């Protein structure tokens, strides 16, 4: 790999970290088609980084500090939110305001662009965070292998984010999501065909006991992606940056629900 290719890969990674996390990186990265494409291709890898951090924190709270489950669950939820700086939650709230306004598509998009927060946004945020807290609490209570879910769920949520960005129809020809879509080169889409089988292969080799759980979470992620495409197209005419944030937050909430159900009914 020549030096220019290495530099582009590094710049793409830095750009993805700056866009999707609050990890403090001061380096300025040039916005080019190559760096933008590499950045999107690495979204699932960013999920693995976030997952590794949350997994480590979960082990710290539960195993080493022996905190009560209720306290560990709260701190872990705060850590998950802090790692993204509330970026995706902002999208969740904007989409909630737009959807519950029950207006026409164009009017919903205008409401989503409004910086003011409505009552529906606050209520939906409360139920989202409350749901995540409950499911995280239950997973911590049921299994000693909770760390796996803290590791793998952020991967699948960022995989859904990148996939939606690559193949979704833009609702409007402006904004961050549209700008990134216009910059992405075609072969980036191929990378997302590799990420899924690659992570499943790694789990099968390194953590075979979790292979079935990983497959189920992968299948659920695909279903979430398909359903969300239909929903966003019907309600807003396509995807926006806000719908991408909604997909990450809502998708993670559903995956935590699925993880709890798998453990509660002793499926895995």
ZAMAR-178022 format. One record per residue (C-alpha): z, y, x negated; residue in three letters; residue number from 1. Coordinates in pm, 1 decimal, padded with zeros to 6 digits, always signed. Layout:
N
@up=Z | north=Y | east=X | residuo=ALA | num=NUM
...
END
This chain:
268
@up=+00000.0 | north=+00000.0 | east=+00000.0 | residuo=UNK | num=1
@up=-00111.5 | north=+00330.9 | east=-00157.6 | residuo=UNK | num=2
@up=+00114.3 | north=+00633.6 | east=-00184.5 | residuo=UNK | num=3
@up=-00051.1 | north=+00817.9 | east=+00105.1 | residuo=UNK | num=4
@up=+00001.4 | north=+00521.0 | east=+00334.8 | residuo=UNK | num=5
@up=+00364.3 | north=+00490.5 | east=+00228.2 | residuo=UNK | num=6
@up=+00414.9 | north=+00862.6 | east=+00286.6 | residuo=UNK | num=7
@up=+00262.2 | north=+00840.4 | east=+00636.1 | residuo=UNK | num=8
@up=+00479.8 | north=+00542.6 | east=+00726.3 | residuo=UNK | num=9
@up=+00790.8 | north=+00726.2 | east=+00608.7 | residuo=UNK | num=10
@up=+00691.8 | north=+01045.3 | east=+00790.7 | residuo=UNK | num=11
@up=+00624.1 | north=+00845.6 | east=+01108.4 | residuo=UNK | num=12
@up=+00967.7 | north=+00683.7 | east=+01085.5 | residuo=UNK | num=13
@up=+01136.7 | north=+01020.2 | east=+01031.2 | residuo=UNK | num=14
@up=+00947.2 | north=+01169.6 | east=+01324.8 | residuo=UNK | num=15
@up=+01050.8 | north=+00881.2 | east=+01552.9 | residuo=UNK | num=16
@up=+01414.4 | north=+00917.3 | east=+01446.6 | residuo=UNK | num=17
@up=+01406.0 | north=+01292.2 | east=+01509.3 | residuo=UNK | num=18
@up=+01247.6 | north=+01248.8 | east=+01853.4 | residuo=UNK | num=19
@up=+01459.9 | north=+00962.0 | east=+01982.5 | residuo=UNK | num=20
@up=+01798.5 | north=+00996.3 | east=+01812.0 | residuo=UNK | num=21
@up=+02052.9 | north=+01251.5 | east=+01697.8 | residuo=UNK | num=22
@up=+02071.3 | north=+01103.7 | east=+01348.6 | residuo=UNK | num=23
@up=+02079.4 | north=+01418.7 | east=+01130.4 | residuo=UNK | num=24
@up=+01752.2 | north=+01430.0 | east=+00934.7 | residuo=UNK | num=25
@up=+01645.9 | north=+01772.8 | east=+00811.0 | residuo=UNK | num=26
@up=+01305.8 | north=+01677.4 | east=+00669.6 | residuo=UNK | num=27
@up=+01007.7 | north=+01854.9 | east=+00824.6 | residuo=UNK | num=28
@up=+00727.7 | north=+01614.7 | east=+00912.8 | residuo=UNK | num=29
@up=+00365.9 | north=+01726.9 | east=+00966.6 | residuo=UNK | num=30
@up=+00233.3 | north=+01645.8 | east=+01314.0 | residuo=UNK | num=31
@up=-00091.9 | north=+01456.1 | east=+01264.7 | residuo=UNK | num=32
@up=-00264.7 | north=+01175.4 | east=+01454.1 | residuo=UNK | num=33
@up=-00152.0 | north=+00931.0 | east=+01187.0 | residuo=UNK | num=34
@up=+00215.3 | north=+01031.5 | east=+01181.8 | residuo=UNK | num=35
@up=+00229.0 | north=+01052.2 | east=+01561.9 | residuo=UNK | num=36
@up=+00069.2 | north=+00707.2 | east=+01595.9 | residuo=UNK | num=37
@up=+00300.3 | north=+00549.5 | east=+01340.3 | residuo=UNK | num=38
@up=+00595.2 | north=+00718.9 | east=+01510.7 | residuo=UNK | num=39
@up=+00510.3 | north=+00562.0 | east=+01847.5 | residuo=UNK | num=40
@up=+00443.9 | north=+00223.7 | east=+01687.6 | residuo=UNK | num=41
@up=+00795.7 | north=+00236.8 | east=+01541.7 | residuo=UNK | num=42
@up=+00976.7 | north=+00314.2 | east=+01868.3 | residuo=UNK | num=43
@up=+01096.0 | north=-00048.8 | east=+01900.7 | residuo=UNK | num=44
@up=+01216.3 | north=-00033.5 | east=+01539.9 | residuo=UNK | num=45
@up=+01418.2 | north=+00275.0 | east=+01633.5 | residuo=UNK | num=46
@up=+01564.9 | north=+00061.2 | east=+01909.7 | residuo=UNK | num=47
@up=+01672.7 | north=-00190.8 | east=+01646.5 | residuo=UNK | num=48
@up=+01836.0 | north=+00087.7 | east=+01444.6 | residuo=UNK | num=49
@up=+02021.1 | north=+00217.0 | east=+01750.6 | residuo=UNK | num=50
@up=+02111.8 | north=-00140.6 | east=+01842.8 | residuo=UNK | num=51
@up=+02245.1 | north=-00212.0 | east=+01495.2 | residuo=UNK | num=52
@up=+02463.6 | north=+00098.5 | east=+01509.7 | residuo=UNK | num=53
@up=+02602.6 | north=+00021.4 | east=+01855.7 | residuo=UNK | num=54
@up=+02655.2 | north=-00342.7 | east=+01759.1 | residuo=UNK | num=55
@up=+02852.9 | north=-00235.7 | east=+01454.9 | residuo=UNK | num=56
@up=+03059.3 | north=+00008.0 | east=+01661.0 | residuo=UNK | num=57
@up=+03129.9 | north=-00259.4 | east=+01922.5 | residuo=UNK | num=58
@up=+03261.1 | north=-00493.5 | east=+01652.2 | residuo=UNK | num=59
@up=+03471.9 | north=-00208.7 | east=+01512.7 | residuo=UNK | num=60
@up=+03633.7 | north=-00128.8 | east=+01846.5 | residuo=UNK | num=61
@up=+03681.1 | north=-00484.0 | east=+01973.7 | residuo=UNK | num=62
@up=+03737.8 | north=-00701.6 | east=+01666.3 | residuo=UNK | num=63
@up=+03885.6 | north=-00472.6 | east=+01403.7 | residuo=UNK | num=64
@up=+04069.9 | north=-00208.9 | east=+01607.8 | residuo=UNK | num=65
@up=+04146.7 | north=-00447.6 | east=+01897.7 | residuo=UNK | num=66
@up=+04115.3 | north=-00170.9 | east=+02155.1 | residuo=UNK | num=67
@up=+04155.8 | north=-00257.3 | east=+02524.2 | residuo=UNK | num=68
@up=+03828.6 | north=-00350.8 | east=+02692.2 | residuo=UNK | num=69
@up=+03836.3 | north=-00047.7 | east=+02922.5 | residuo=UNK | num=70
@up=+03875.9 | north=+00189.6 | east=+02626.6 | residuo=UNK | num=71
@up=+03614.7 | north=+00010.1 | east=+02415.2 | residuo=UNK | num=72
@up=+03366.1 | north=+00024.3 | east=+02703.8 | residuo=UNK | num=73
@up=+03416.0 | north=+00397.9 | east=+02746.7 | residuo=UNK | num=74
@up=+03383.0 | north=+00474.7 | east=+02376.1 | residuo=UNK | num=75
@up=+03075.3 | north=+00253.4 | east=+02346.0 | residuo=UNK | num=76
@up=+02909.2 | north=+00427.4 | east=+02639.6 | residuo=UNK | num=77
@up=+02985.3 | north=+00764.4 | east=+02478.6 | residuo=UNK | num=78
@up=+02837.6 | north=+00643.0 | east=+02150.1 | residuo=UNK | num=79
@up=+02519.0 | north=+00523.8 | east=+02322.2 | residuo=UNK | num=80
@up=+02478.9 | north=+00862.8 | east=+02492.4 | residuo=UNK | num=81
@up=+02558.3 | north=+01050.6 | east=+02171.2 | residuo=UNK | num=82
@up=+02295.9 | north=+00862.6 | east=+01970.3 | residuo=UNK | num=83
@up=+02021.7 | north=+01004.3 | east=+02193.9 | residuo=UNK | num=84
@up=+02184.2 | north=+01342.9 | east=+02247.8 | residuo=UNK | num=85
@up=+02140.4 | north=+01306.1 | east=+02623.0 | residuo=UNK | num=86
@up=+01762.0 | north=+01340.0 | east=+02585.2 | residuo=UNK | num=87
@up=+01680.9 | north=+01048.8 | east=+02814.7 | residuo=UNK | num=88
@up=+01960.2 | north=+01136.1 | east=+03056.8 | residuo=UNK | num=89
@up=+01803.3 | north=+01478.4 | east=+03104.6 | residuo=UNK | num=90
@up=+01481.9 | north=+01305.6 | east=+03209.8 | residuo=UNK | num=91
@up=+01674.7 | north=+01079.2 | east=+03446.2 | residuo=UNK | num=92
@up=+01832.8 | north=+01382.1 | east=+03613.6 | residuo=UNK | num=93
@up=+01505.2 | north=+01573.2 | east=+03642.7 | residuo=UNK | num=94
@up=+01327.8 | north=+01274.4 | east=+03797.9 | residuo=UNK | num=95
@up=+01618.0 | north=+01229.0 | east=+04040.7 | residuo=UNK | num=96
@up=+01587.7 | north=+01589.4 | east=+04155.1 | residuo=UNK | num=97
@up=+01212.2 | north=+01553.7 | east=+04195.5 | residuo=UNK | num=98
@up=+01223.2 | north=+01220.3 | east=+04375.8 | residuo=UNK | num=99
@up=+01500.1 | north=+01306.4 | east=+04621.4 | residuo=UNK | num=100
@up=+01336.8 | north=+01639.1 | east=+04708.0 | residuo=UNK | num=101
@up=+01081.3 | north=+01434.9 | east=+04910.2 | residuo=UNK | num=102
@up=+00813.3 | north=+01694.0 | east=+04845.9 | residuo=UNK | num=103
@up=+00447.1 | north=+01647.8 | east=+04755.3 | residuo=UNK | num=104
@up=+00362.2 | north=+01526.3 | east=+04403.8 | residuo=UNK | num=105
@up=+00280.1 | north=+01870.1 | east=+04263.5 | residuo=UNK | num=106
@up=+00599.5 | north=+02017.4 | east=+04404.4 | residuo=UNK | num=107
@up=+00803.2 | north=+01729.1 | east=+04259.6 | residuo=UNK | num=108
@up=+00656.0 | north=+01801.7 | east=+03915.6 | residuo=UNK | num=109
@up=+00752.0 | north=+02168.2 | east=+03950.5 | residuo=UNK | num=110
@up=+01107.9 | north=+02072.6 | east=+04044.2 | residuo=UNK | num=111
@up=+01127.4 | north=+01841.5 | east=+03743.0 | residuo=UNK | num=112
@up=+01026.7 | north=+02128.9 | east=+03513.7 | residuo=UNK | num=113
@up=+01303.3 | north=+02350.7 | east=+03654.8 | residuo=UNK | num=114
@up=+01592.7 | north=+02375.4 | east=+03407.5 | residuo=UNK | num=115
@up=+01847.2 | north=+02398.8 | east=+03687.9 | residuo=UNK | num=116
@up=+02036.6 | north=+02084.3 | east=+03786.4 | residuo=UNK | num=117
@up=+02058.4 | north=+01981.7 | east=+04149.8 | residuo=UNK | num=118
@up=+02316.4 | north=+01779.6 | east=+04340.4 | residuo=UNK | num=119
@up=+02101.0 | north=+01466.9 | east=+04343.5 | residuo=UNK | num=120
@up=+02072.5 | north=+01480.3 | east=+03965.1 | residuo=UNK | num=121
@up=+02451.2 | north=+01493.6 | east=+03926.1 | residuo=UNK | num=122
@up=+02507.7 | north=+01209.3 | east=+04172.5 | residuo=UNK | num=123
@up=+02241.7 | north=+00987.1 | east=+04016.4 | residuo=UNK | num=124
@up=+02382.4 | north=+01052.2 | east=+03668.0 | residuo=UNK | num=125
@up=+02730.5 | north=+00954.6 | east=+03786.9 | residuo=UNK | num=126
@up=+02612.0 | north=+00624.9 | east=+03937.2 | residuo=UNK | num=127
@up=+02398.6 | north=+00545.6 | east=+03631.8 | residuo=UNK | num=128
@up=+02683.6 | north=+00596.6 | east=+03384.2 | residuo=UNK | num=129
@up=+02935.4 | north=+00426.2 | east=+03612.9 | residuo=UNK | num=130
@up=+02705.3 | north=+00126.2 | east=+03645.6 | residuo=UNK | num=131
@up=+02651.7 | north=+00102.0 | east=+03271.0 | residuo=UNK | num=132
@up=+03023.5 | north=+00129.0 | east=+03209.8 | residuo=UNK | num=133
@up=+03102.1 | north=-00150.6 | east=+03454.7 | residuo=UNK | num=134
@up=+02837.2 | north=-00385.9 | east=+03316.4 | residuo=UNK | num=135
@up=+02935.3 | north=-00317.9 | east=+02955.1 | residuo=UNK | num=136
@up=+03299.0 | north=-00376.9 | east=+03050.3 | residuo=UNK | num=137
@up=+03210.8 | north=-00707.5 | east=+03214.6 | residuo=UNK | num=138
@up=+03003.5 | north=-00828.0 | east=+02918.4 | residuo=UNK | num=139
@up=+03290.1 | north=-00747.2 | east=+02681.0 | residuo=UNK | num=140
@up=+03529.1 | north=-00934.5 | east=+02908.1 | residuo=UNK | num=141
@up=+03316.8 | north=-01246.4 | east=+02953.6 | residuo=UNK | num=142
@up=+03180.8 | north=-01328.1 | east=+02609.9 | residuo=UNK | num=143
@up=+03273.5 | north=-01302.2 | east=+02244.6 | residuo=UNK | num=144
@up=+02902.7 | north=-01271.6 | east=+02167.7 | residuo=UNK | num=145
@up=+02879.2 | north=-00929.6 | east=+02334.1 | residuo=UNK | num=146
@up=+02744.4 | north=-00783.1 | east=+02009.3 | residuo=UNK | num=147
@up=+02405.6 | north=-00948.8 | east=+02066.1 | residuo=UNK | num=148
@up=+02344.3 | north=-00746.4 | east=+02381.8 | residuo=UNK | num=149
@up=+02439.4 | north=-00421.0 | east=+02214.5 | residuo=UNK | num=150
@up=+02179.8 | north=-00507.1 | east=+01952.2 | residuo=UNK | num=151
@up=+01889.9 | north=-00632.3 | east=+02164.9 | residuo=UNK | num=152
@up=+01898.6 | north=-00409.1 | east=+02475.0 | residuo=UNK | num=153
@up=+01816.4 | north=-00083.8 | east=+02288.5 | residuo=UNK | num=154
@up=+01518.0 | north=-00264.6 | east=+02134.9 | residuo=UNK | num=155
@up=+01371.7 | north=-00360.7 | east=+02472.1 | residuo=UNK | num=156
@up=+01434.8 | north=-00015.6 | east=+02621.6 | residuo=UNK | num=157
@up=+01245.2 | north=+00153.1 | east=+02334.9 | residuo=UNK | num=158
@up=+00972.1 | north=-00108.5 | east=+02362.6 | residuo=UNK | num=159
@up=+00933.8 | north=-00011.4 | east=+02728.7 | residuo=UNK | num=160
@up=+00930.4 | north=+00356.1 | east=+02630.4 | residuo=UNK | num=161
@up=+00648.7 | north=+00311.1 | east=+02379.4 | residuo=UNK | num=162
@up=+00449.3 | north=+00080.2 | east=+02606.3 | residuo=UNK | num=163
@up=+00468.4 | north=+00324.8 | east=+02895.8 | residuo=UNK | num=164
@up=+00360.4 | north=+00608.8 | east=+02671.5 | residuo=UNK | num=165
@up=+00062.7 | north=+00413.5 | east=+02538.9 | residuo=UNK | num=166
@up=-00080.7 | north=+00275.6 | east=+02862.4 | residuo=UNK | num=167
@up=+00053.1 | north=+00507.3 | east=+03133.9 | residuo=UNK | num=168
@up=-00155.9 | north=+00775.2 | east=+03303.5 | residuo=UNK | num=169
@up=-00029.8 | north=+01130.1 | east=+03238.5 | residuo=UNK | num=170
@up=+00084.0 | north=+01315.8 | east=+03549.3 | residuo=UNK | num=171
@up=-00013.3 | north=+01648.5 | east=+03395.8 | residuo=UNK | num=172
@up=-00207.0 | north=+01762.0 | east=+03091.9 | residuo=UNK | num=173
@up=+00080.5 | north=+01933.4 | east=+02918.2 | residuo=UNK | num=174
@up=+00420.5 | north=+01853.2 | east=+02774.3 | residuo=UNK | num=175
@up=+00548.6 | north=+01630.3 | east=+02497.9 | residuo=UNK | num=176
@up=+00438.0 | north=+01300.4 | east=+02651.6 | residuo=UNK | num=177
@up=+00079.9 | north=+01419.2 | east=+02695.9 | residuo=UNK | num=178
@up=+00069.3 | north=+01565.6 | east=+02343.2 | residuo=UNK | num=179
@up=+00185.3 | north=+01236.8 | east=+02192.4 | residuo=UNK | num=180
@up=-00063.5 | north=+01037.7 | east=+02401.7 | residuo=UNK | num=181
@up=-00349.3 | north=+01256.1 | east=+02279.5 | residuo=UNK | num=182
@up=-00246.9 | north=+01203.3 | east=+01918.0 | residuo=UNK | num=183
@up=-00208.3 | north=+00825.2 | east=+01925.5 | residuo=UNK | num=184
@up=-00492.5 | north=+00623.7 | east=+01776.2 | residuo=UNK | num=185
@up=-00613.0 | north=+00309.4 | east=+01961.9 | residuo=UNK | num=186
@up=-00487.0 | north=+00049.0 | east=+01717.3 | residuo=UNK | num=187
@up=-00129.3 | north=+00161.2 | east=+01779.9 | residuo=UNK | num=188
@up=-00147.8 | north=-00021.9 | east=+02113.6 | residuo=UNK | num=189
@up=-00201.9 | north=-00346.9 | east=+01925.3 | residuo=UNK | num=190
@up=+00134.4 | north=-00308.9 | east=+01753.1 | residuo=UNK | num=191
@up=+00311.5 | north=-00337.4 | east=+02087.3 | residuo=UNK | num=192
@up=+00154.0 | north=-00678.1 | east=+02142.5 | residuo=UNK | num=193
@up=+00324.3 | north=-00788.7 | east=+01820.7 | residuo=UNK | num=194
@up=+00674.5 | north=-00645.5 | east=+01864.8 | residuo=UNK | num=195
@up=+00774.9 | north=-00871.6 | east=+02154.4 | residuo=UNK | num=196
@up=+00675.8 | north=-01207.3 | east=+02001.9 | residuo=UNK | num=197
@up=+00809.4 | north=-01091.6 | east=+01664.7 | residuo=UNK | num=198
@up=+01160.3 | north=-01017.3 | east=+01792.4 | residuo=UNK | num=199
@up=+01165.5 | north=-01343.8 | east=+01989.4 | residuo=UNK | num=200
@up=+01061.4 | north=-01536.2 | east=+01678.7 | residuo=UNK | num=201
@up=+01334.9 | north=-01366.9 | east=+01474.8 | residuo=UNK | num=202
@up=+01595.4 | north=-01449.1 | east=+01738.7 | residuo=UNK | num=203
@up=+01474.3 | north=-01811.5 | east=+01752.1 | residuo=UNK | num=204
@up=+01505.9 | north=-01846.1 | east=+01373.4 | residuo=UNK | num=205
@up=+01823.3 | north=-01644.6 | east=+01308.4 | residuo=UNK | num=206
@up=+02011.7 | north=-01663.1 | east=+01641.3 | residuo=UNK | num=207
@up=+01875.2 | north=-01969.4 | east=+01826.5 | residuo=UNK | num=208
@up=+02168.7 | north=-01975.6 | east=+02068.9 | residuo=UNK | num=209
@up=+02047.7 | north=-01643.7 | east=+02213.1 | residuo=UNK | num=210
@up=+01679.9 | north=-01736.0 | east=+02240.8 | residuo=UNK | num=211
@up=+01682.4 | north=-01803.1 | east=+02615.6 | residuo=UNK | num=212
@up=+01870.5 | north=-01478.3 | east=+02682.3 | residuo=UNK | num=213
@up=+01616.3 | north=-01287.8 | east=+02471.3 | residuo=UNK | num=214
@up=+01324.2 | north=-01440.8 | east=+02662.0 | residuo=UNK | num=215
@up=+01478.5 | north=-01352.7 | east=+02997.6 | residuo=UNK | num=216
@up=+01547.9 | north=-00994.7 | east=+02889.1 | residuo=UNK | num=217
@up=+01189.2 | north=-00968.6 | east=+02762.5 | residuo=UNK | num=218
@up=+01048.7 | north=-01090.7 | east=+03094.9 | residuo=UNK | num=219
@up=+01273.0 | north=-00850.4 | east=+03287.2 | residuo=UNK | num=220
@up=+01153.9 | north=-00565.8 | east=+03061.2 | residuo=UNK | num=221
@up=+00792.3 | north=-00644.1 | east=+03148.3 | residuo=UNK | num=222
@up=+00877.4 | north=-00649.3 | east=+03519.6 | residuo=UNK | num=223
@up=+01059.4 | north=-00315.4 | east=+03489.2 | residuo=UNK | num=224
@up=+00756.2 | north=-00169.3 | east=+03312.9 | residuo=UNK | num=225
@up=+00514.2 | north=-00287.0 | east=+03582.7 | residuo=UNK | num=226
@up=+00732.6 | north=-00168.4 | east=+03870.8 | residuo=UNK | num=227
@up=+00796.3 | north=+00167.0 | east=+03703.5 | residuo=UNK | num=228
@up=+00421.3 | north=+00228.0 | east=+03658.5 | residuo=UNK | num=229
@up=+00369.0 | north=+00178.0 | east=+04031.1 | residuo=UNK | num=230
@up=+00666.6 | north=+00397.1 | east=+04118.7 | residuo=UNK | num=231
@up=+00577.6 | north=+00685.0 | east=+03885.2 | residuo=UNK | num=232
@up=+00212.5 | north=+00682.6 | east=+03990.7 | residuo=UNK | num=233
@up=+00305.7 | north=+00688.9 | east=+04357.9 | residuo=UNK | num=234
@up=+00575.0 | north=+00955.0 | east=+04329.7 | residuo=UNK | num=235
@up=+00444.8 | north=+01183.4 | east=+04053.6 | residuo=UNK | num=236
@up=+00085.0 | north=+01085.0 | east=+03986.1 | residuo=UNK | num=237
@up=+00166.3 | north=+00930.0 | east=+03647.8 | residuo=UNK | num=238
@up=+00410.5 | north=+00960.2 | east=+03359.8 | residuo=UNK | num=239
@up=+00578.6 | north=+01262.5 | east=+03203.0 | residuo=UNK | num=240
@up=+00841.9 | north=+01303.5 | east=+02936.0 | residuo=UNK | num=241
@up=+01103.5 | north=+01295.0 | east=+03212.5 | residuo=UNK | num=242
@up=+00978.1 | north=+00964.2 | east=+03352.8 | residuo=UNK | num=243
@up=+00989.9 | north=+00814.9 | east=+03004.1 | residuo=UNK | num=244
@up=+01355.6 | north=+00914.0 | east=+02974.6 | residuo=UNK | num=245
@up=+01417.8 | north=+00765.1 | east=+03317.8 | residuo=UNK | num=246
@up=+01255.2 | north=+00440.6 | east=+03208.3 | residuo=UNK | num=247
@up=+01482.3 | north=+00416.4 | east=+02903.6 | residuo=UNK | num=248
@up=+01804.2 | north=+00493.4 | east=+03091.4 | residuo=UNK | num=249
@up=+01722.2 | north=+00302.6 | east=+03408.2 | residuo=UNK | num=250
@up=+01576.7 | north=+00014.4 | east=+03209.9 | residuo=UNK | num=251
@up=+01889.1 | north=-00016.7 | east=+02997.5 | residuo=UNK | num=252
@up=+02105.4 | north=-00008.7 | east=+03307.1 | residuo=UNK | num=253
@up=+01907.7 | north=-00294.2 | east=+03461.4 | residuo=UNK | num=254
@up=+01913.5 | north=-00494.5 | east=+03137.4 | residuo=UNK | num=255
@up=+02292.7 | north=-00458.9 | east=+03117.6 | residuo=UNK | num=256
@up=+02310.3 | north=-00578.3 | east=+03477.9 | residuo=UNK | num=257
@up=+02092.7 | north=-00878.8 | east=+03390.4 | residuo=UNK | num=258
@up=+02305.2 | north=-00953.2 | east=+03082.4 | residuo=UNK | num=259
@up=+02617.9 | north=-00957.5 | east=+03300.5 | residuo=UNK | num=260
@up=+02453.7 | north=-01183.1 | east=+03560.8 | residuo=UNK | num=261
@up=+02338.7 | north=-01427.7 | east=+03292.1 | residuo=UNK | num=262
@up=+02691.9 | north=-01450.6 | east=+03157.2 | residuo=UNK | num=263
@up=+02871.6 | north=-01445.6 | east=+03493.1 | residuo=UNK | num=264
@up=+02668.4 | north=-01736.6 | east=+03629.3 | residuo=UNK | num=265
@up=+02677.8 | north=-01914.1 | east=+03292.4 | residuo=UNK | num=266
@up=+02297.8 | north=-01923.9 | east=+03265.9 | residuo=UNK | num=267
@up=+02301.5 | north=-01862.8 | east=+02890.7 | residuo=UNK | num=268
END
